Amino acid sequence: MSPPSAMLVCLGVTLIQLFGGAIGAPSDVSSSVQVSIETIPDLAAFRKANPDLHIVPLASRSAPEAGGSTRQVITYTIGQHSSGERLVGMASNQQSWTTPQDVKLELQYPTAGVGAVVTYVEVVVNQSSSAGRGYIVSGGVGQRNVRLVIEAYDTFFFNYNAAIYGR
C-alpha cells in the first residue's frame, strides 16, 4: 500500500543520525554507529537504482508480541558471541506514521577510522507487520566494519535496537 502523494511530500526522506550509548558501555560506543532511516515509496525502484549493492541475507526470527497485539518482533543476527568481545556500537530509535510505510534502515559501523573486529550483530525490530528482511551490504563478521540494511514493509511504526560486538 503506498501513501498518498501529499503524504510523501510531508514525510519525504527522513534521515536520522543517531549516536547512542549505554550506561557502563565503553566510551567509543557512543559515536561508533551511524544510522539512517528512510521511507521507500518503491522498493523495486530503489534496488534498480542501487545495482552495485552486494546483498547477504541476515538470519532472522519473527514472533508476534504477547497479548494478541499487532506488534511483530523481528530479530536479525549475524555472527556469534565470543570470549573477549565487548559492545563496540549501539543505536536505537522509534518512528510511526498514520499510513503504512515501506522503511529502510541503514546501519554502519564504524562511522570513521578503524573499528574493532566484528564478532556479533543483533538488530531487534518492532513493527506492525511481519514482512521484512535484513542483509549485509559490506563488511561483516571477522572484518573491522559492517554495513547492514533492514527493510520493513507496510508498517505503521518501526522501532529498533541495534548492538554490535567486537574484539
Contacts in CASP RR format, 6 or more apart in sequence:
PFRMAT RR
TARGET T0000
AUTHOR 0000-0000-0000
METHOD contacts of the structure
MODEL  1
MSPPSAMLVCLGVTLIQLFGGAIGAPSDVSSSVQVSIETIPDLAAFRKAN
PDLHIVPLASRSAPEAGGSTRQVITYTIGQHSSGERLVGMASNQQSWTTP
QDVKLELQYPTAGVGAVVTYVEVVVNQSSSAGRGYIVSGGVGQRNVRLVI
EAYDTFFFNYNAAIYGR
1 99 0 8 1.000
1 100 0 8 1.000
1 154 0 8 1.000
2 41 0 8 1.000
2 42 0 8 1.000
3 11 0 8 1.000
3 39 0 8 1.000
3 41 0 8 1.000
3 97 0 8 1.000
3 99 0 8 1.000
3 100 0 8 1.000
3 101 0 8 1.000
4 99 0 8 1.000
7 98 0 8 1.000
7 99 0 8 1.000
8 39 0 8 1.000
8 41 0 8 1.000
11 39 0 8 1.000
11 97 0 8 1.000
11 101 0 8 1.000
12 39 0 8 1.000
13 38 0 8 1.000
13 39 0 8 1.000
14 37 0 8 1.000
14 38 0 8 1.000
14 39 0 8 1.000
14 95 0 8 1.000
15 36 0 8 1.000
15 37 0 8 1.000
15 38 0 8 1.000
16 35 0 8 1.000
16 36 0 8 1.000
16 37 0 8 1.000
16 93 0 8 1.000
17 34 0 8 1.000
17 35 0 8 1.000
17 36 0 8 1.000
18 33 0 8 1.000
18 35 0 8 1.000
18 91 0 8 1.000
18 92 0 8 1.000
18 93 0 8 1.000
19 30 0 8 1.000
19 31 0 8 1.000
19 32 0 8 1.000
19 33 0 8 1.000
19 34 0 8 1.000
19 91 0 8 1.000
19 111 0 8 1.000
20 29 0 8 1.000
20 30 0 8 1.000
20 33 0 8 1.000
20 90 0 8 1.000
20 91 0 8 1.000
20 92 0 8 1.000
21 29 0 8 1.000
21 30 0 8 1.000
21 89 0 8 1.000
21 90 0 8 1.000
22 29 0 8 1.000
22 87 0 8 1.000
22 90 0 8 1.000
25 87 0 8 1.000
25 89 0 8 1.000
25 90 0 8 1.000
26 86 0 8 1.000
26 87 0 8 1.000
26 88 0 8 1.000
28 88 0 8 1.000
29 87 0 8 1.000
29 88 0 8 1.000
29 89 0 8 1.000
29 90 0 8 1.000
31 111 0 8 1.000
32 88 0 8 1.000
32 89 0 8 1.000
32 109 0 8 1.000
32 110 0 8 1.000
32 111 0 8 1.000
32 115 0 8 1.000
32 164 0 8 1.000
33 89 0 8 1.000
33 90 0 8 1.000
33 91 0 8 1.000
33 107 0 8 1.000
33 108 0 8 1.000
33 109 0 8 1.000
33 110 0 8 1.000
33 111 0 8 1.000
33 162 0 8 1.000
33 164 0 8 1.000
34 107 0 8 1.000
34 108 0 8 1.000
34 109 0 8 1.000
34 111 0 8 1.000
35 91 0 8 1.000
35 93 0 8 1.000
35 105 0 8 1.000
35 106 0 8 1.000
35 107 0 8 1.000
35 108 0 8 1.000
35 162 0 8 1.000
36 105 0 8 1.000
36 106 0 8 1.000
37 93 0 8 1.000
37 95 0 8 1.000
37 103 0 8 1.000
37 104 0 8 1.000
37 105 0 8 1.000
37 106 0 8 1.000
37 158 0 8 1.000
38 103 0 8 1.000
38 104 0 8 1.000
39 97 0 8 1.000
39 101 0 8 1.000
39 102 0 8 1.000
39 103 0 8 1.000
39 104 0 8 1.000
40 46 0 8 1.000
40 102 0 8 1.000
40 103 0 8 1.000
40 104 0 8 1.000
40 151 0 8 1.000
41 102 0 8 1.000
43 102 0 8 1.000
43 151 0 8 1.000
43 153 0 8 1.000
46 104 0 8 1.000
47 53 0 8 1.000
53 137 0 8 1.000
53 149 0 8 1.000
54 137 0 8 1.000
54 138 0 8 1.000
55 135 0 8 1.000
55 136 0 8 1.000
55 137 0 8 1.000
55 149 0 8 1.000
56 135 0 8 1.000
56 136 0 8 1.000
56 137 0 8 1.000
57 133 0 8 1.000
57 134 0 8 1.000
57 135 0 8 1.000
58 76 0 8 1.000
58 77 0 8 1.000
58 78 0 8 1.000
58 123 0 8 1.000
58 133 0 8 1.000
58 134 0 8 1.000
58 135 0 8 1.000
58 136 0 8 1.000
58 148 0 8 1.000
58 150 0 8 1.000
59 76 0 8 1.000
59 77 0 8 1.000
59 78 0 8 1.000
60 74 0 8 1.000
60 75 0 8 1.000
60 76 0 8 1.000
60 77 0 8 1.000
60 133 0 8 1.000
60 134 0 8 1.000
61 74 0 8 1.000
61 75 0 8 1.000
61 77 0 8 1.000
62 72 0 8 1.000
62 73 0 8 1.000
62 74 0 8 1.000
62 75 0 8 1.000
62 130 0 8 1.000
63 72 0 8 1.000
63 73 0 8 1.000
64 71 0 8 1.000
64 72 0 8 1.000
64 73 0 8 1.000
64 130 0 8 1.000
65 71 0 8 1.000
65 72 0 8 1.000
65 73 0 8 1.000
65 126 0 8 1.000
70 128 0 8 1.000
71 126 0 8 1.000
71 127 0 8 1.000
71 128 0 8 1.000
72 126 0 8 1.000
72 127 0 8 1.000
72 128 0 8 1.000
72 129 0 8 1.000
72 130 0 8 1.000
73 124 0 8 1.000
73 125 0 8 1.000
73 126 0 8 1.000
74 124 0 8 1.000
74 125 0 8 1.000
74 127 0 8 1.000
74 130 0 8 1.000
74 132 0 8 1.000
75 122 0 8 1.000
75 123 0 8 1.000
75 124 0 8 1.000
75 125 0 8 1.000
76 121 0 8 1.000
76 122 0 8 1.000
76 123 0 8 1.000
76 124 0 8 1.000
76 125 0 8 1.000
76 134 0 8 1.000
76 148 0 8 1.000
76 150 0 8 1.000
77 120 0 8 1.000
77 121 0 8 1.000
77 122 0 8 1.000
77 123 0 8 1.000
78 120 0 8 1.000
78 121 0 8 1.000
78 136 0 8 1.000
78 140 0 8 1.000
78 141 0 8 1.000
78 146 0 8 1.000
78 148 0 8 1.000
79 119 0 8 1.000
79 120 0 8 1.000
79 121 0 8 1.000
79 141 0 8 1.000
80 119 0 8 1.000
80 120 0 8 1.000
81 119 0 8 1.000
81 120 0 8 1.000
81 165 0 8 1.000
82 119 0 8 1.000
82 120 0 8 1.000
82 167 0 8 1.000
84 167 0 8 1.000
85 119 0 8 1.000
85 120 0 8 1.000
85 165 0 8 1.000
85 166 0 8 1.000
85 167 0 8 1.000
86 116 0 8 1.000
86 165 0 8 1.000
86 166 0 8 1.000
86 167 0 8 1.000
87 163 0 8 1.000
87 164 0 8 1.000
87 165 0 8 1.000
88 109 0 8 1.000
88 110 0 8 1.000
88 115 0 8 1.000
88 116 0 8 1.000
88 118 0 8 1.000
88 164 0 8 1.000
88 165 0 8 1.000
88 166 0 8 1.000
89 109 0 8 1.000
89 162 0 8 1.000
89 163 0 8 1.000
89 164 0 8 1.000
90 161 0 8 1.000
90 162 0 8 1.000
90 163 0 8 1.000
90 164 0 8 1.000
91 107 0 8 1.000
91 160 0 8 1.000
91 161 0 8 1.000
91 162 0 8 1.000
92 159 0 8 1.000
92 160 0 8 1.000
92 161 0 8 1.000
92 162 0 8 1.000
93 159 0 8 1.000
93 160 0 8 1.000
94 157 0 8 1.000
94 158 0 8 1.000
94 159 0 8 1.000
95 103 0 8 1.000
95 157 0 8 1.000
95 158 0 8 1.000
95 159 0 8 1.000
96 156 0 8 1.000
96 157 0 8 1.000
96 158 0 8 1.000
97 156 0 8 1.000
97 157 0 8 1.000
98 156 0 8 1.000
99 156 0 8 1.000
100 128 0 8 1.000
100 129 0 8 1.000
100 154 0 8 1.000
100 155 0 8 1.000
100 156 0 8 1.000
101 152 0 8 1.000
101 154 0 8 1.000
101 155 0 8 1.000
101 156 0 8 1.000
101 158 0 8 1.000
102 151 0 8 1.000
102 152 0 8 1.000
102 153 0 8 1.000
102 154 0 8 1.000
102 155 0 8 1.000
103 127 0 8 1.000
103 151 0 8 1.000
103 152 0 8 1.000
103 153 0 8 1.000
103 155 0 8 1.000
103 158 0 8 1.000
104 149 0 8 1.000
104 150 0 8 1.000
104 151 0 8 1.000
105 123 0 8 1.000
105 125 0 8 1.000
105 148 0 8 1.000
105 149 0 8 1.000
105 150 0 8 1.000
105 151 0 8 1.000
105 152 0 8 1.000
105 158 0 8 1.000
105 160 0 8 1.000
106 147 0 8 1.000
106 148 0 8 1.000
106 149 0 8 1.000
107 123 0 8 1.000
107 146 0 8 1.000
107 147 0 8 1.000
107 148 0 8 1.000
107 149 0 8 1.000
107 150 0 8 1.000
107 162 0 8 1.000
108 145 0 8 1.000
108 146 0 8 1.000
108 147 0 8 1.000
108 148 0 8 1.000
109 115 0 8 1.000
109 118 0 8 1.000
109 145 0 8 1.000
109 146 0 8 1.000
109 147 0 8 1.000
109 164 0 8 1.000
110 144 0 8 1.000
110 145 0 8 1.000
114 144 0 8 1.000
115 144 0 8 1.000
115 145 0 8 1.000
116 144 0 8 1.000
116 166 0 8 1.000
116 167 0 8 1.000
117 142 0 8 1.000
117 143 0 8 1.000
117 144 0 8 1.000
117 166 0 8 1.000
117 167 0 8 1.000
118 139 0 8 1.000
118 140 0 8 1.000
118 141 0 8 1.000
118 142 0 8 1.000
118 143 0 8 1.000
118 144 0 8 1.000
118 145 0 8 1.000
118 146 0 8 1.000
118 164 0 8 1.000
118 165 0 8 1.000
118 166 0 8 1.000
119 141 0 8 1.000
119 142 0 8 1.000
119 165 0 8 1.000
119 166 0 8 1.000
119 167 0 8 1.000
120 141 0 8 1.000
120 164 0 8 1.000
120 165 0 8 1.000
120 166 0 8 1.000
121 140 0 8 1.000
121 141 0 8 1.000
121 146 0 8 1.000
121 148 0 8 1.000
121 162 0 8 1.000
121 163 0 8 1.000
121 164 0 8 1.000
121 165 0 8 1.000
122 162 0 8 1.000
122 163 0 8 1.000
123 148 0 8 1.000
123 150 0 8 1.000
123 160 0 8 1.000
123 161 0 8 1.000
123 162 0 8 1.000
123 163 0 8 1.000
124 160 0 8 1.000
124 161 0 8 1.000
124 162 0 8 1.000
125 150 0 8 1.000
125 152 0 8 1.000
125 158 0 8 1.000
125 159 0 8 1.000
125 160 0 8 1.000
126 157 0 8 1.000
126 158 0 8 1.000
126 159 0 8 1.000
126 160 0 8 1.000
127 152 0 8 1.000
127 155 0 8 1.000
127 157 0 8 1.000
127 158 0 8 1.000
127 159 0 8 1.000
128 154 0 8 1.000
128 155 0 8 1.000
128 156 0 8 1.000
128 157 0 8 1.000
129 152 0 8 1.000
129 153 0 8 1.000
129 154 0 8 1.000
129 155 0 8 1.000
131 152 0 8 1.000
131 153 0 8 1.000
131 154 0 8 1.000
131 155 0 8 1.000
132 150 0 8 1.000
132 151 0 8 1.000
132 152 0 8 1.000
132 153 0 8 1.000
133 150 0 8 1.000
133 151 0 8 1.000
134 148 0 8 1.000
134 149 0 8 1.000
134 150 0 8 1.000
134 151 0 8 1.000
135 148 0 8 1.000
135 149 0 8 1.000
136 146 0 8 1.000
136 147 0 8 1.000
136 148 0 8 1.000
137 147 0 8 1.000
137 148 0 8 1.000
137 149 0 8 1.000
138 145 0 8 1.000
138 146 0 8 1.000
138 147 0 8 1.000
139 145 0 8 1.000
139 146 0 8 1.000
139 147 0 8 1.000
140 146 0 8 1.000
146 164 0 8 1.000
150 160 0 8 1.000
152 158 0 8 1.000
END
